[in-house]
């Protein structure tokens, strides 16, 4: 059972009310990252405690964010927060068909996915899209949110996070999974192997959906693979059609003839987002200058760095 109406209101919160749409959540006074709803709290015994710091959580009244009105305008330049745009995703297998099938079946236990590929290719945006298709709330967890310098604390937090996600039937997203599930053959410390073992057991127990994202598939422990239902590879944009769609979405312009060589540069939607932010800051709007900026951005990819990093006038900085 959760706290009584009087208890919550005395602490500055408010009980769930269908009339005004208010929702009570509970946050740790120390780290402020953990959020637990009333239903999650009830599932773990009714005590609002942060799994990281074992501190009482304070009730916080929130209003659900309104759904954005449909718009044909390009999304704001927020980089990682870009909405899912299927025409800007280059992935295998077909992620559109995969989302349709998973939304249709909705079986339990939920699907387990491993999304791999370079940064900026749309892995996180796709998982959030898939969570919406399944009617679930997405909960992203990264290494920094569960790691602890104290022996045994990381494993304890991992268990708490997975148990809470399962209790609330949330879509768990393990971001940069290679940090937490690094191959045990590559580790040198016993605590790293223990951490991987705990996560593998947590995957075995989990009944709600989960997606692991990684930029480095080779770092993932091989034991993870047999626990994953769907392995999806994301790649840079590789066709003139996709590049033209990205140019139109991010800049509102047609791809000029001088941009035909962009196909060989391994550009991603994330690269376009970076250039759009830079263009907004500098007031650059012409298509040729934007193409030049994309070429410049591609030059700083780890496998294509050819020039010293420095400041240049104009957009190419």
BELRA-V795303 format. One record per pair of residues at least 12 apart in sequence whose ideal C-beta (glycine too) atoms are under 8 Angstrom apart, sorted by the first residue. I is the first residue (numbers start at 1). J is the second residue. If there is no record, write none. Layout:
i=I j=J
i=I j=J
This chain:
i=1 j=42
i=1 j=46
i=2 j=38
i=2 j=41
i=2 j=42
i=2 j=46
i=3 j=46
i=3 j=48
i=3 j=59
i=8 j=24
i=8 j=59
i=11 j=58
i=11 j=59
i=12 j=58
i=12 j=59
i=12 j=61
i=13 j=58
i=13 j=59
i=13 j=60
i=13 j=61
i=14 j=59
i=14 j=61
i=16 j=38
i=21 j=63
i=21 j=64
i=22 j=61
i=22 j=62
i=22 j=63
i=23 j=37
i=23 j=61
i=23 j=62
i=23 j=63
i=23 j=64
i=24 j=37
i=24 j=38
i=24 j=59
i=24 j=60
i=24 j=61
i=24 j=62
i=25 j=37
i=25 j=59
i=25 j=60
i=25 j=62
i=26 j=41
i=26 j=48
i=26 j=57
i=26 j=58
i=26 j=59
i=26 j=60
i=27 j=57
i=27 j=58
i=27 j=60
i=28 j=50
i=28 j=52
i=28 j=53
i=28 j=55
i=28 j=57
i=29 j=55
i=29 j=56
i=29 j=57
i=29 j=58
i=30 j=50
i=30 j=52
i=30 j=53
i=30 j=55
i=31 j=50
i=31 j=52
i=31 j=53
i=33 j=52
i=33 j=145
i=34 j=50
i=34 j=51
i=34 j=52
i=34 j=57
i=36 j=48
i=36 j=57
i=36 j=164
i=37 j=168
i=39 j=167
i=39 j=168
i=40 j=164
i=40 j=167
i=40 j=168
i=43 j=164
i=43 j=167
i=43 j=168
i=44 j=160
i=44 j=163
i=44 j=164
i=44 j=167
i=51 j=156
i=51 j=157
i=51 j=159
i=51 j=160
i=51 j=161
i=51 j=164
i=52 j=145
i=52 j=146
i=52 j=148
i=52 j=153
i=52 j=157
i=74 j=249
i=74 j=250
i=74 j=251
i=74 j=252
i=75 j=249
i=77 j=273
i=77 j=276
i=77 j=277
i=77 j=280
i=78 j=273
i=79 j=270
i=79 j=273
i=79 j=274
i=79 j=277
i=80 j=124
i=80 j=270
i=82 j=122
i=82 j=125
i=82 j=269
i=82 j=273
i=83 j=125
i=83 j=129
i=84 j=122
i=84 j=125
i=84 j=126
i=84 j=128
i=84 j=129
i=85 j=122
i=85 j=125
i=85 j=245
i=85 j=249
i=85 j=269
i=87 j=242
i=87 j=245
i=88 j=122
i=88 j=237
i=88 j=242
i=88 j=245
i=88 j=246
i=88 j=249
i=88 j=269
i=89 j=121
i=89 j=122
i=89 j=125
i=89 j=126
i=89 j=234
i=89 j=269
i=90 j=121
i=90 j=234
i=90 j=235
i=90 j=236
i=90 j=237
i=90 j=238
i=90 j=239
i=90 j=242
i=91 j=117
i=91 j=121
i=91 j=122
i=91 j=126
i=91 j=232
i=91 j=233
i=91 j=234
i=91 j=235
i=92 j=232
i=92 j=233
i=92 j=235
i=93 j=230
i=93 j=232
i=95 j=126
i=95 j=232
i=98 j=230
i=98 j=232
i=99 j=129
i=99 j=130
i=99 j=133
i=100 j=133
i=102 j=130
i=102 j=133
i=102 j=134
i=103 j=133
i=103 j=134
i=106 j=134
i=108 j=207
i=109 j=206
i=109 j=207
i=109 j=208
i=110 j=134
i=110 j=171
i=110 j=206
i=110 j=207
i=110 j=208
i=110 j=209
i=110 j=210
i=111 j=209
i=111 j=229
i=111 j=230
i=112 j=203
i=112 j=206
i=112 j=209
i=112 j=210
i=112 j=211
i=112 j=212
i=112 j=227
i=112 j=228
i=112 j=229
i=112 j=230
i=113 j=127
i=113 j=130
i=113 j=209
i=113 j=210
i=113 j=211
i=113 j=212
i=113 j=228
i=113 j=229
i=113 j=230
i=113 j=231
i=113 j=232
i=114 j=177
i=114 j=211
i=114 j=212
i=114 j=214
i=114 j=217
i=114 j=220
i=114 j=224
i=114 j=225
i=114 j=228
i=114 j=230
i=114 j=231
i=114 j=232
i=115 j=127
i=115 j=211
i=115 j=212
i=115 j=213
i=115 j=214
i=115 j=232
i=115 j=234
i=116 j=213
i=116 j=214
i=116 j=215
i=116 j=216
i=116 j=217
i=116 j=231
i=116 j=232
i=116 j=233
i=116 j=234
i=117 j=215
i=117 j=233
i=117 j=234
i=117 j=235
i=118 j=215
i=118 j=234
i=118 j=235
i=118 j=236
i=118 j=266
i=118 j=268
i=119 j=215
i=119 j=268
i=119 j=270
i=120 j=268
i=120 j=269
i=120 j=270
i=120 j=271
i=120 j=273
i=121 j=234
i=121 j=235
i=121 j=236
i=121 j=268
i=121 j=269
i=121 j=270
i=122 j=234
i=122 j=268
i=122 j=269
i=123 j=213
i=123 j=234
i=124 j=140
i=124 j=173
i=124 j=175
i=124 j=213
i=126 j=232
i=126 j=234
i=127 j=171
i=127 j=173
i=127 j=211
i=127 j=213
i=128 j=173
i=130 j=171
i=130 j=209
i=130 j=211
i=131 j=171
i=131 j=173
i=131 j=209
i=134 j=171
i=134 j=209
i=136 j=169
i=136 j=170
i=136 j=171
i=136 j=208
i=136 j=209
i=137 j=168
i=137 j=170
i=137 j=171
i=138 j=170
i=138 j=171
i=138 j=173
i=139 j=165
i=139 j=170
i=139 j=171
i=139 j=172
i=139 j=173
i=140 j=173
i=140 j=175
i=141 j=161
i=141 j=172
i=141 j=173
i=141 j=174
i=141 j=175
i=142 j=175
i=142 j=176
i=142 j=179
i=143 j=176
i=143 j=179
i=143 j=180
i=145 j=157
i=145 j=161
i=146 j=158
i=146 j=161
i=146 j=180
i=151 j=191
i=154 j=191
i=154 j=195
i=154 j=198
i=155 j=194
i=155 j=195
i=155 j=198
i=158 j=180
i=158 j=195
i=158 j=198
i=158 j=199
i=158 j=202
i=159 j=198
i=159 j=202
i=162 j=202
i=162 j=205
i=162 j=206
i=165 j=206
i=165 j=208
i=165 j=210
i=166 j=205
i=166 j=206
i=166 j=207
i=166 j=208
i=168 j=208
i=169 j=208
i=170 j=208
i=171 j=208
i=171 j=209
i=171 j=210
i=171 j=211
i=172 j=206
i=172 j=208
i=172 j=209
i=172 j=210
i=172 j=211
i=173 j=210
i=173 j=211
i=173 j=213
i=174 j=210
i=174 j=211
i=174 j=212
i=174 j=213
i=175 j=213
i=176 j=213
i=176 j=214
i=176 j=215
i=177 j=212
i=177 j=213
i=177 j=214
i=177 j=220
i=177 j=224
i=178 j=214
i=178 j=215
i=178 j=216
i=178 j=217
i=178 j=219
i=178 j=220
i=180 j=195
i=180 j=196
i=180 j=199
i=181 j=196
i=181 j=199
i=181 j=200
i=181 j=212
i=181 j=220
i=181 j=221
i=181 j=224
i=182 j=196
i=182 j=219
i=182 j=220
i=182 j=221
i=183 j=219
i=183 j=220
i=183 j=221
i=183 j=222
i=184 j=196
i=184 j=221
i=184 j=223
i=185 j=221
i=186 j=219
i=196 j=221
i=196 j=223
i=200 j=221
i=200 j=223
i=200 j=224
i=200 j=227
i=203 j=224
i=203 j=227
i=204 j=227
i=212 j=224
i=212 j=228
i=217 j=233
i=236 j=266
i=236 j=267
i=236 j=268
i=237 j=263
i=237 j=267
i=237 j=268
i=237 j=269
i=238 j=263
i=239 j=263
i=240 j=255
i=240 j=260
i=240 j=263
i=243 j=255
i=243 j=259
i=243 j=262
i=243 j=263
i=243 j=267
i=246 j=267
i=246 j=269
i=246 j=272
i=247 j=259
i=247 j=272
i=247 j=287
i=247 j=290
i=249 j=272
i=250 j=269
i=250 j=272
i=250 j=273
i=250 j=275
i=250 j=276
i=251 j=272
i=251 j=276
i=251 j=279
i=251 j=287
i=251 j=290
i=253 j=287
i=253 j=290
i=254 j=287
i=255 j=287
i=256 j=287
i=256 j=288
i=256 j=291
i=258 j=288
i=258 j=291
i=259 j=287
i=259 j=291
i=259 j=294
i=261 j=295
i=262 j=291
i=262 j=294
i=262 j=295
i=265 j=294
i=265 j=295
i=265 j=298
i=265 j=304
i=266 j=298
i=266 j=301
i=266 j=303
i=266 j=304
i=267 j=294
i=267 j=297
i=267 j=298
i=271 j=294
i=271 j=297
i=271 j=298
i=272 j=294
i=274 j=297
i=275 j=290
i=275 j=293
i=275 j=294
i=275 j=297
i=275 j=315
i=278 j=293
i=278 j=315
i=278 j=317
i=279 j=293
i=279 j=315
i=282 j=314
i=282 j=315
i=284 j=314
i=284 j=315
i=289 j=314
i=289 j=315
i=290 j=315
i=292 j=315
i=292 j=316
i=293 j=315
i=293 j=316
i=296 j=315
i=296 j=316
